[in-house]
Amino acid sequence: MELPADKYISQVDKDFCVRCRNCLRYPYLAIQWDSQGYPQTMAENCIGCKMCNYLCFTGAMTMRKRTAQEVRALSES
């Protein structure tokens, strides 16, 4: 899979998330659960592959541009 030059990061729309945990079913360990049971993307592990988006059947997972802090977290890991 070819990764984009501009690194994007996943985010969840809690209005669509049914907490099925499908977004956890890939090997990069970039998604964890927050205290309310919703997926939360770990910036230092997310490589922008969009796999969590493909696995999300409700469309709750989307991609957005990284903040400067999230870019630094990825490059430092």
PDB file with one MODEL, atoms N, CA, C and O in Angstrom:
MODEL        1
ATOM      1  N   MET A   1       0.842  -1.164   0.000  1.00  0.00           N
ATOM      2  CA  MET A   1       0.000   0.000   0.000  1.00  0.00           C
ATOM      3  C   MET A   1       0.890   1.230   0.000  1.00  0.00           C
ATOM      4  O   MET A   1       1.820   1.320   0.801  1.00  0.00           O
ATOM      5  N   GLU A   2       0.621   2.170  -0.877  1.00  0.00           N
ATOM      6  CA  GLU A   2       1.396   3.395  -0.936  1.00  0.00           C
ATOM      7  C   GLU A   2       0.795   4.421   0.025  1.00  0.00           C
ATOM      8  O   GLU A   2      -0.399   4.713  -0.035  1.00  0.00           O
ATOM      9  N   LEU A   3       1.626   4.961   0.907  1.00  0.00           N
ATOM     10  CA  LEU A   3       1.161   5.948   1.878  1.00  0.00           C
ATOM     11  C   LEU A   3       1.344   7.349   1.319  1.00  0.00           C
ATOM     12  O   LEU A   3       2.323   7.614   0.621  1.00  0.00           O
ATOM     13  N   PRO A   4       0.413   8.250   1.616  1.00  0.00           N
ATOM     14  CA  PRO A   4       0.502   9.610   1.085  1.00  0.00           C
ATOM     15  C   PRO A   4       1.676  10.379   1.702  1.00  0.00           C
ATOM     16  O   PRO A   4       2.081  10.101   2.831  1.00  0.00           O
ATOM     17  N   ALA A   5       2.217  11.348   0.953  1.00  0.00           N
ATOM     18  CA  ALA A   5       3.307  12.169   1.454  1.00  0.00           C
ATOM     19  C   ALA A   5       2.834  13.053   2.605  1.00  0.00           C
ATOM     20  O   ALA A   5       3.549  13.219   3.594  1.00  0.00           O
ATOM     21  N   ASP A   6       1.639  13.616   2.482  1.00  0.00           N
ATOM     22  CA  ASP A   6       1.040  14.377   3.580  1.00  0.00           C
ATOM     23  C   ASP A   6       0.426  13.392   4.548  1.00  0.00           C
ATOM     24  O   ASP A   6      -0.478  12.637   4.191  1.00  0.00           O
ATOM     25  N   LYS A   7       0.911  13.400   5.761  1.00  0.00           N
ATOM     26  CA  LYS A   7       0.415  12.439   6.742  1.00  0.00           C
ATOM     27  C   LYS A   7      -0.900  12.920   7.348  1.00  0.00           C
ATOM     28  O   LYS A   7      -0.982  14.020   7.895  1.00  0.00           O
ATOM     29  N   TYR A   8      -1.896  12.101   7.244  1.00  0.00           N
ATOM     30  CA  TYR A   8      -3.191  12.369   7.833  1.00  0.00           C
ATOM     31  C   TYR A   8      -3.353  11.480   9.068  1.00  0.00           C
ATOM     32  O   TYR A   8      -2.590  10.537   9.275  1.00  0.00           O
ATOM     33  N   ILE A   9      -4.340  11.792   9.864  1.00  0.00           N
ATOM     34  CA  ILE A   9      -4.603  11.031  11.069  1.00  0.00           C
ATOM     35  C   ILE A   9      -6.103  10.775  11.155  1.00  0.00           C
ATOM     36  O   ILE A   9      -6.907  11.589  10.701  1.00  0.00           O
ATOM     37  N   SER A  10      -6.467   9.655  11.732  1.00  0.00           N
ATOM     38  CA  SER A  10      -7.889   9.327  11.840  1.00  0.00           C
ATOM     39  C   SER A  10      -8.518  10.032  13.038  1.00  0.00           C
ATOM     40  O   SER A  10      -7.848  10.397  14.004  1.00  0.00           O
ATOM     41  N   GLN A  11      -9.816  10.205  12.932  1.00  0.00           N
ATOM     42  CA  GLN A  11     -10.600  10.761  14.025  1.00  0.00           C
ATOM     43  C   GLN A  11     -11.966  10.102  13.991  1.00  0.00           C
ATOM     44  O   GLN A  11     -12.385   9.584  12.956  1.00  0.00           O
ATOM     45  N   VAL A  12     -12.660  10.118  15.114  1.00  0.00           N
ATOM     46  CA  VAL A  12     -13.965   9.466  15.202  1.00  0.00           C
ATOM     47  C   VAL A  12     -15.067  10.510  15.365  1.00  0.00           C
ATOM     48  O   VAL A  12     -14.909  11.504  16.075  1.00  0.00           O
ATOM     49  N   ASP A  13     -16.171  10.263  14.698  1.00  0.00           N
ATOM     50  CA  ASP A  13     -17.391  11.040  14.907  1.00  0.00           C
ATOM     51  C   ASP A  13     -18.254  10.205  15.851  1.00  0.00           C
ATOM     52  O   ASP A  13     -18.826   9.196  15.442  1.00  0.00           O
ATOM     53  N   LYS A  14     -18.347  10.620  17.100  1.00  0.00           N
ATOM     54  CA  LYS A  14     -19.046   9.836  18.120  1.00  0.00           C
ATOM     55  C   LYS A  14     -20.531   9.674  17.827  1.00  0.00           C
ATOM     56  O   LYS A  14     -21.165   8.757  18.349  1.00  0.00           O
ATOM     57  N   ASP A  15     -21.095  10.546  17.002  1.00  0.00           N
ATOM     58  CA  ASP A  15     -22.510  10.418  16.647  1.00  0.00           C
ATOM     59  C   ASP A  15     -22.772   9.180  15.788  1.00  0.00           C
ATOM     60  O   ASP A  15     -23.883   8.648  15.786  1.00  0.00           O
ATOM     61  N   PHE A  16     -21.746   8.719  15.053  1.00  0.00           N
ATOM     62  CA  PHE A  16     -21.898   7.551  14.188  1.00  0.00           C
ATOM     63  C   PHE A  16     -21.287   6.280  14.761  1.00  0.00           C
ATOM     64  O   PHE A  16     -21.611   5.181  14.311  1.00  0.00           O
ATOM     65  N   CYS A  17     -20.417   6.417  15.739  1.00  0.00           N
ATOM     66  CA  CYS A  17     -19.700   5.262  16.293  1.00  0.00           C
ATOM     67  C   CYS A  17     -20.641   4.383  17.114  1.00  0.00           C
ATOM     68  O   CYS A  17     -21.360   4.863  17.990  1.00  0.00           O
ATOM     69  N   VAL A  18     -20.618   3.085  16.810  1.00  0.00           N
ATOM     70  CA  VAL A  18     -21.425   2.114  17.561  1.00  0.00           C
ATOM     71  C   VAL A  18     -20.545   1.251  18.469  1.00  0.00           C
ATOM     72  O   VAL A  18     -21.008   0.255  19.026  1.00  0.00           O
ATOM     73  N   ARG A  19     -19.279   1.639  18.613  1.00  0.00           N
ATOM     74  CA  ARG A  19     -18.322   0.974  19.496  1.00  0.00           C
ATOM     75  C   ARG A  19     -18.166  -0.515  19.179  1.00  0.00           C
ATOM     76  O   ARG A  19     -18.104  -1.351  20.080  1.00  0.00           O
ATOM     77  N   CYS A  20     -18.106  -0.828  17.893  1.00  0.00           N
ATOM     78  CA  CYS A  20     -18.000  -2.224  17.456  1.00  0.00           C
ATOM     79  C   CYS A  20     -16.572  -2.764  17.569  1.00  0.00           C
ATOM     80  O   CYS A  20     -16.367  -3.978  17.571  1.00  0.00           O
ATOM     81  N   ARG A  21     -15.597  -1.879  17.662  1.00  0.00           N
ATOM     82  CA  ARG A  21     -14.170  -2.224  17.774  1.00  0.00           C
ATOM     83  C   ARG A  21     -13.538  -2.729  16.480  1.00  0.00           C
ATOM     84  O   ARG A  21     -12.425  -3.256  16.508  1.00  0.00           O
ATOM     85  N   ASN A  22     -14.217  -2.581  15.358  1.00  0.00           N
ATOM     86  CA  ASN A  22     -13.606  -2.963  14.084  1.00  0.00           C
ATOM     87  C   ASN A  22     -12.345  -2.156  13.802  1.00  0.00           C
ATOM     88  O   ASN A  22     -11.411  -2.669  13.186  1.00  0.00           O
ATOM     89  N   CYS A  23     -12.304  -0.904  14.243  1.00  0.00           N
ATOM     90  CA  CYS A  23     -11.149  -0.053  13.966  1.00  0.00           C
ATOM     91  C   CYS A  23      -9.878  -0.553  14.668  1.00  0.00           C
ATOM     92  O   CYS A  23      -8.779  -0.109  14.337  1.00  0.00           O
ATOM     93  N   LEU A  24     -10.016  -1.456  15.616  1.00  0.00           N
ATOM     94  CA  LEU A  24      -8.861  -2.032  16.305  1.00  0.00           C
ATOM     95  C   LEU A  24      -8.250  -3.211  15.545  1.00  0.00           C
ATOM     96  O   LEU A  24      -7.214  -3.732  15.958  1.00  0.00           O
ATOM     97  N   ARG A  25      -8.857  -3.632  14.467  1.00  0.00           N
ATOM     98  CA  ARG A  25      -8.457  -4.869  13.800  1.00  0.00           C
ATOM     99  C   ARG A  25      -7.390  -4.668  12.725  1.00  0.00           C
ATOM    100  O   ARG A  25      -7.549  -5.122  11.592  1.00  0.00           O
ATOM    101  N   TYR A  26      -6.317  -3.995  13.083  1.00  0.00           N
ATOM    102  CA  TYR A  26      -5.179  -3.871  12.187  1.00  0.00           C
ATOM    103  C   TYR A  26      -3.916  -3.745  13.022  1.00  0.00           C
ATOM    104  O   TYR A  26      -4.008  -3.425  14.207  1.00  0.00           O
ATOM    105  N   PRO A  27      -2.743  -3.984  12.455  1.00  0.00           N
ATOM    106  CA  PRO A  27      -1.545  -4.211  13.266  1.00  0.00           C
ATOM    107  C   PRO A  27      -0.795  -2.993  13.803  1.00  0.00           C
ATOM    108  O   PRO A  27       0.188  -3.193  14.517  1.00  0.00           O
ATOM    109  N   TYR A  28      -1.170  -1.777  13.523  1.00  0.00           N
ATOM    110  CA  TYR A  28      -0.358  -0.630  13.925  1.00  0.00           C
ATOM    111  C   TYR A  28      -0.614  -0.140  15.341  1.00  0.00           C
ATOM    112  O   TYR A  28       0.134   0.702  15.838  1.00  0.00           O
ATOM    113  N   LEU A  29      -1.633  -0.635  15.996  1.00  0.00           N
ATOM    114  CA  LEU A  29      -1.948  -0.282  17.378  1.00  0.00           C
ATOM    115  C   LEU A  29      -2.089   1.227  17.571  1.00  0.00           C
ATOM    116  O   LEU A  29      -1.660   1.775  18.586  1.00  0.00           O
ATOM    117  N   ALA A  30      -2.685   1.883  16.598  1.00  0.00           N
ATOM    118  CA  ALA A  30      -2.851   3.338  16.659  1.00  0.00           C
ATOM    119  C   ALA A  30      -4.173   3.749  17.296  1.00  0.00           C
ATOM    120  O   ALA A  30      -4.359   4.923  17.613  1.00  0.00           O
ATOM    121  N   ILE A  31      -5.089   2.815  17.487  1.00  0.00           N
ATOM    122  CA  ILE A  31      -6.391   3.126  18.072  1.00  0.00           C
ATOM    123  C   ILE A  31      -6.463   2.526  19.471  1.00  0.00           C
ATOM    124  O   ILE A  31      -6.159   1.351  19.677  1.00  0.00           O
ATOM    125  N   GLN A  32      -6.866   3.346  20.412  1.00  0.00           N
ATOM    126  CA  GLN A  32      -7.134   2.881  21.765  1.00  0.00           C
ATOM    127  C   GLN A  32      -8.515   3.383  22.154  1.00  0.00           C
ATOM    128  O   GLN A  32      -9.116   4.189  21.443  1.00  0.00           O
ATOM    129  N   TRP A  33      -9.012   2.907  23.278  1.00  0.00           N
ATOM    130  CA  TRP A  33     -10.336   3.327  23.744  1.00  0.00           C
ATOM    131  C   TRP A  33     -10.201   4.406  24.789  1.00  0.00           C
ATOM    132  O   TRP A  33      -9.358   4.311  25.681  1.00  0.00           O
ATOM    133  N   ASP A  34     -11.036   5.447  24.686  1.00  0.00           N
ATOM    134  CA  ASP A  34     -11.032   6.479  25.713  1.00  0.00           C
ATOM    135  C   ASP A  34     -11.889   6.029  26.890  1.00  0.00           C
ATOM    136  O   ASP A  34     -12.411   4.914  26.885  1.00  0.00           O
ATOM    137  N   SER A  35     -12.035   6.870  27.879  1.00  0.00           N
ATOM    138  CA  SER A  35     -12.755   6.490  29.098  1.00  0.00           C
ATOM    139  C   SER A  35     -14.241   6.245  28.866  1.00  0.00           C
ATOM    140  O   SER A  35     -14.898   5.617  29.696  1.00  0.00           O
ATOM    141  N   GLN A  36     -14.782   6.733  27.746  1.00  0.00           N
ATOM    142  CA  GLN A  36     -16.197   6.525  27.415  1.00  0.00           C
ATOM    143  C   GLN A  36     -16.411   5.347  26.466  1.00  0.00           C
ATOM    144  O   GLN A  36     -17.545   5.053  26.088  1.00  0.00           O
ATOM    145  N   GLY A  37     -15.332   4.674  26.084  1.00  0.00           N
ATOM    146  CA  GLY A  37     -15.442   3.519  25.198  1.00  0.00           C
ATOM    147  C   GLY A  37     -15.447   3.860  23.717  1.00  0.00           C
ATOM    148  O   GLY A  37     -15.884   3.050  22.898  1.00  0.00           O
ATOM    149  N   TYR A  38     -14.970   5.040  23.362  1.00  0.00           N
ATOM    150  CA  TYR A  38     -14.868   5.436  21.955  1.00  0.00           C
ATOM    151  C   TYR A  38     -13.426   5.320  21.497  1.00  0.00           C
ATOM    152  O   TYR A  38     -12.508   5.457  22.306  1.00  0.00           O
ATOM    153  N   PRO A  39     -13.212   5.070  20.210  1.00  0.00           N
ATOM    154  CA  PRO A  39     -11.842   4.983  19.708  1.00  0.00           C
ATOM    155  C   PRO A  39     -11.145   6.335  19.760  1.00  0.00           C
ATOM    156  O   PRO A  39     -11.749   7.379  19.514  1.00  0.00           O
ATOM    157  N   GLN A  40      -9.863   6.287  20.086  1.00  0.00           N
ATOM    158  CA  GLN A  40      -9.026   7.480  20.131  1.00  0.00           C
ATOM    159  C   GLN A  40      -7.733   7.141  19.403  1.00  0.00           C
ATOM    160  O   GLN A  40      -7.101   6.129  19.705  1.00  0.00           O
ATOM    161  N   THR A  41      -7.336   7.969  18.457  1.00  0.00           N
ATOM    162  CA  THR A  41      -6.134   7.718  17.673  1.00  0.00           C
ATOM    163  C   THR A  41      -4.904   8.223  18.403  1.00  0.00           C
ATOM    164  O   THR A  41      -4.868   9.355  18.887  1.00  0.00           O
ATOM    165  N   MET A  42      -3.901   7.369  18.473  1.00  0.00           N
ATOM    166  CA  MET A  42      -2.627   7.718  19.083  1.00  0.00           C
ATOM    167  C   MET A  42      -1.712   8.255  17.977  1.00  0.00           C
ATOM    168  O   MET A  42      -1.292   7.503  17.097  1.00  0.00           O
ATOM    169  N   ALA A  43      -1.407   9.543  18.024  1.00  0.00           N
ATOM    170  CA  ALA A  43      -0.668  10.217  16.948  1.00  0.00           C
ATOM    171  C   ALA A  43       0.697   9.582  16.678  1.00  0.00           C
ATOM    172  O   ALA A  43       1.155   9.563  15.535  1.00  0.00           O
ATOM    173  N   GLU A  44       1.346   9.066  17.713  1.00  0.00           N
ATOM    174  CA  GLU A  44       2.683   8.499  17.530  1.00  0.00           C
ATOM    175  C   GLU A  44       2.664   7.160  16.807  1.00  0.00           C
ATOM    176  O   GLU A  44       3.709   6.710  16.337  1.00  0.00           O
ATOM    177  N   ASN A  45       1.506   6.508  16.705  1.00  0.00           N
ATOM    178  CA  ASN A  45       1.419   5.208  16.035  1.00  0.00           C
ATOM    179  C   ASN A  45       0.684   5.251  14.703  1.00  0.00           C
ATOM    180  O   ASN A  45       0.880   4.372  13.863  1.00  0.00           O
ATOM    181  N   CYS A  46      -0.149   6.245  14.497  1.00  0.00           N
ATOM    182  CA  CYS A  46      -0.947   6.311  13.263  1.00  0.00           C
ATOM    183  C   CYS A  46      -0.077   6.745  12.091  1.00  0.00           C
ATOM    184  O   CYS A  46       0.516   7.824  12.113  1.00  0.00           O
ATOM    185  N   ILE A  47      -0.006   5.895  11.064  1.00  0.00           N
ATOM    186  CA  ILE A  47       0.803   6.216   9.887  1.00  0.00           C
ATOM    187  C   ILE A  47      -0.049   6.742   8.734  1.00  0.00           C
ATOM    188  O   ILE A  47       0.472   7.009   7.651  1.00  0.00           O
ATOM    189  N   GLY A  48      -1.337   6.891   8.955  1.00  0.00           N
ATOM    190  CA  GLY A  48      -2.217   7.444   7.931  1.00  0.00           C
ATOM    191  C   GLY A  48      -2.616   6.459   6.853  1.00  0.00           C
ATOM    192  O   GLY A  48      -2.905   6.871   5.730  1.00  0.00           O
ATOM    193  N   CYS A  49      -2.640   5.176   7.155  1.00  0.00           N
ATOM    194  CA  CYS A  49      -2.941   4.154   6.149  1.00  0.00           C
ATOM    195  C   CYS A  49      -4.432   4.061   5.797  1.00  0.00           C
ATOM    196  O   CYS A  49      -4.780   3.470   4.774  1.00  0.00           O
ATOM    197  N   LYS A  50      -5.304   4.624   6.612  1.00  0.00           N
ATOM    198  CA  LYS A  50      -6.761   4.639   6.422  1.00  0.00           C
ATOM    199  C   LYS A  50      -7.425   3.285   6.659  1.00  0.00           C
ATOM    200  O   LYS A  50      -8.608   3.125   6.361  1.00  0.00           O
ATOM    201  N   MET A  51      -6.696   2.319   7.185  1.00  0.00           N
ATOM    202  CA  MET A  51      -7.279   1.003   7.394  1.00  0.00           C
ATOM    203  C   MET A  51      -8.471   1.063   8.347  1.00  0.00           C
ATOM    204  O   MET A  51      -9.465   0.369   8.135  1.00  0.00           O
ATOM    205  N   CYS A  52      -8.382   1.885   9.393  1.00  0.00           N
ATOM    206  CA  CYS A  52      -9.511   2.002  10.326  1.00  0.00           C
ATOM    207  C   CYS A  52     -10.739   2.555   9.617  1.00  0.00           C
ATOM    208  O   CYS A  52     -11.865   2.190   9.952  1.00  0.00           O
ATOM    209  N   ASN A  53     -10.530   3.437   8.638  1.00  0.00           N
ATOM    210  CA  ASN A  53     -11.661   3.965   7.858  1.00  0.00           C
ATOM    211  C   ASN A  53     -12.316   2.867   7.045  1.00  0.00           C
ATOM    212  O   ASN A  53     -13.543   2.791   6.973  1.00  0.00           O
ATOM    213  N   TYR A  54     -11.505   2.014   6.432  1.00  0.00           N
ATOM    214  CA  TYR A  54     -12.046   0.924   5.622  1.00  0.00           C
ATOM    215  C   TYR A  54     -12.807  -0.088   6.474  1.00  0.00           C
ATOM    216  O   TYR A  54     -13.787  -0.677   6.019  1.00  0.00           O
ATOM    217  N   LEU A  55     -12.357  -0.285   7.708  1.00  0.00           N
ATOM    218  CA  LEU A  55     -12.988  -1.256   8.594  1.00  0.00           C
ATOM    219  C   LEU A  55     -14.249  -0.718   9.267  1.00  0.00           C
ATOM    220  O   LEU A  55     -15.038  -1.497   9.803  1.00  0.00           O
ATOM    221  N   CYS A  56     -14.449   0.582   9.247  1.00  0.00           N
ATOM    222  CA  CYS A  56     -15.591   1.211   9.924  1.00  0.00           C
ATOM    223  C   CYS A  56     -16.809   1.206   9.010  1.00  0.00           C
ATOM    224  O   CYS A  56     -16.880   1.973   8.050  1.00  0.00           O
ATOM    225  N   PHE A  57     -17.765   0.336   9.315  1.00  0.00           N
ATOM    226  CA  PHE A  57     -18.941   0.203   8.449  1.00  0.00           C
ATOM    227  C   PHE A  57     -19.969   1.311   8.666  1.00  0.00           C
ATOM    228  O   PHE A  57     -20.900   1.437   7.869  1.00  0.00           O
ATOM    229  N   THR A  58     -19.830   2.111   9.713  1.00  0.00           N
ATOM    230  CA  THR A  58     -20.781   3.199   9.951  1.00  0.00           C
ATOM    231  C   THR A  58     -20.294   4.533   9.399  1.00  0.00           C
ATOM    232  O   THR A  58     -21.063   5.492   9.340  1.00  0.00           O
ATOM    233  N   GLY A  59     -19.037   4.608   8.997  1.00  0.00           N
ATOM    234  CA  GLY A  59     -18.479   5.864   8.505  1.00  0.00           C
ATOM    235  C   GLY A  59     -18.054   6.805   9.615  1.00  0.00           C
ATOM    236  O   GLY A  59     -17.841   7.991   9.366  1.00  0.00           O
ATOM    237  N   ALA A  60     -17.925   6.300  10.843  1.00  0.00           N
ATOM    238  CA  ALA A  60     -17.551   7.145  11.971  1.00  0.00           C
ATOM    239  C   ALA A  60     -16.078   7.550  11.937  1.00  0.00           C
ATOM    240  O   ALA A  60     -15.721   8.604  12.462  1.00  0.00           O
ATOM    241  N   MET A  61     -15.224   6.736  11.332  1.00  0.00           N
ATOM    242  CA  MET A  61     -13.798   7.047  11.257  1.00  0.00           C
ATOM    243  C   MET A  61     -13.517   7.812   9.969  1.00  0.00           C
ATOM    244  O   MET A  61     -13.862   7.358   8.878  1.00  0.00           O
ATOM    245  N   THR A  62     -12.892   8.967  10.104  1.00  0.00           N
ATOM    246  CA  THR A  62     -12.514   9.788   8.955  1.00  0.00           C
ATOM    247  C   THR A  62     -11.066  10.217   9.127  1.00  0.00           C
ATOM    248  O   THR A  62     -10.463   9.993  10.176  1.00  0.00           O
ATOM    249  N   MET A  63     -10.519  10.832   8.099  1.00  0.00           N
ATOM    250  CA  MET A  63      -9.138  11.298   8.138  1.00  0.00           C
ATOM    251  C   MET A  63      -9.121  12.817   8.099  1.00  0.00           C
ATOM    252  O   MET A  63      -9.980  13.448   7.482  1.00  0.00           O
ATOM    253  N   ARG A  64      -8.133  13.391   8.765  1.00  0.00           N
ATOM    254  CA  ARG A  64      -7.935  14.838   8.745  1.00  0.00           C
ATOM    255  C   ARG A  64      -6.433  15.122   8.760  1.00  0.00           C
ATOM    256  O   ARG A  64      -5.630  14.247   9.084  1.00  0.00           O
ATOM    257  N   LYS A  65      -6.063  16.358   8.403  1.00  0.00           N
ATOM    258  CA  LYS A  65      -4.652  16.743   8.464  1.00  0.00           C
ATOM    259  C   LYS A  65      -4.192  16.770   9.916  1.00  0.00           C
ATOM    260  O   LYS A  65      -4.961  17.098  10.820  1.00  0.00           O
ATOM    261  N   ARG A  66      -2.948  16.426  10.119  1.00  0.00           N
ATOM    262  CA  ARG A  66      -2.366  16.431  11.462  1.00  0.00           C
ATOM    263  C   ARG A  66      -2.059  17.852  11.921  1.00  0.00           C
ATOM    264  O   ARG A  66      -1.768  18.735  11.114  1.00  0.00           O
ATOM    265  N   THR A  67      -2.129  18.049  13.212  1.00  0.00           N
ATOM    266  CA  THR A  67      -1.641  19.295  13.796  1.00  0.00           C
ATOM    267  C   THR A  67      -0.118  19.213  13.834  1.00  0.00           C
ATOM    268  O   THR A  67       0.449  18.136  13.651  1.00  0.00           O
ATOM    269  N   ALA A  68       0.542  20.336  14.070  1.00  0.00           N
ATOM    270  CA  ALA A  68       2.003  20.343  14.153  1.00  0.00           C
ATOM    271  C   ALA A  68       2.483  19.427  15.272  1.00  0.00           C
ATOM    272  O   ALA A  68       3.487  18.733  15.117  1.00  0.00           O
ATOM    273  N   GLN A  69       1.783  19.420  16.377  1.00  0.00           N
ATOM    274  CA  GLN A  69       2.146  18.551  17.513  1.00  0.00           C
ATOM    275  C   GLN A  69       2.011  17.073  17.125  1.00  0.00           C
ATOM    276  O   GLN A  69       2.848  16.261  17.519  1.00  0.00           O
ATOM    277  N   GLU A  70       0.987  16.713  16.371  1.00  0.00           N
ATOM    278  CA  GLU A  70       0.798  15.321  15.937  1.00  0.00           C
ATOM    279  C   GLU A  70       1.862  14.896  14.934  1.00  0.00           C
ATOM    280  O   GLU A  70       2.281  13.738  14.931  1.00  0.00           O
ATOM    281  N   VAL A  71       2.306  15.824  14.078  1.00  0.00           N
ATOM    282  CA  VAL A  71       3.399  15.520  13.139  1.00  0.00           C
ATOM    283  C   VAL A  71       4.675  15.228  13.913  1.00  0.00           C
ATOM    284  O   VAL A  71       5.382  14.271  13.598  1.00  0.00           O
ATOM    285  N   ARG A  72       4.980  16.040  14.926  1.00  0.00           N
ATOM    286  CA  ARG A  72       6.178  15.820  15.739  1.00  0.00           C
ATOM    287  C   ARG A  72       6.091  14.483  16.479  1.00  0.00           C
ATOM    288  O   ARG A  72       7.091  13.773  16.585  1.00  0.00           O
ATOM    289  N   ALA A  73       4.911  14.134  16.989  1.00  0.00           N
ATOM    290  CA  ALA A  73       4.754  12.876  17.722  1.00  0.00           C
ATOM    291  C   ALA A  73       5.043  11.678  16.828  1.00  0.00           C
ATOM    292  O   ALA A  73       5.634  10.695  17.277  1.00  0.00           O
ATOM    293  N   LEU A  74       4.630  11.753  15.564  1.00  0.00           N
ATOM    294  CA  LEU A  74       4.889  10.649  14.628  1.00  0.00           C
ATOM    295  C   LEU A  74       6.366  10.564  14.283  1.00  0.00           C
ATOM    296  O   LEU A  74       6.925   9.468  14.243  1.00  0.00           O
ATOM    297  N   SER A  75       7.012  11.703  14.033  1.00  0.00           N
ATOM    298  CA  SER A  75       8.411  11.672  13.610  1.00  0.00           C
ATOM    299  C   SER A  75       9.354  11.328  14.755  1.00  0.00           C
ATOM    300  O   SER A  75      10.470  10.870  14.509  1.00  0.00           O
ATOM    301  N   GLU A  76       8.936  11.534  15.994  1.00  0.00           N
ATOM    302  CA  GLU A  76       9.789  11.238  17.134  1.00  0.00           C
ATOM    303  C   GLU A  76       9.720   9.783  17.562  1.00  0.00           C
ATOM    304  O   GLU A  76      10.566   9.326  18.331  1.00  0.00           O
ATOM    305  N   SER A  77       8.730   9.051  17.081  1.00  0.00           N
ATOM    306  CA  SER A  77       8.602   7.664  17.515  1.00  0.00           C
ATOM    307  C   SER A  77       9.429   6.712  16.687  1.00  0.00           C
ATOM    308  O   SER A  77       9.420   5.507  16.938  1.00  0.00           O
TER     309      SER A  77
ENDMDL
END
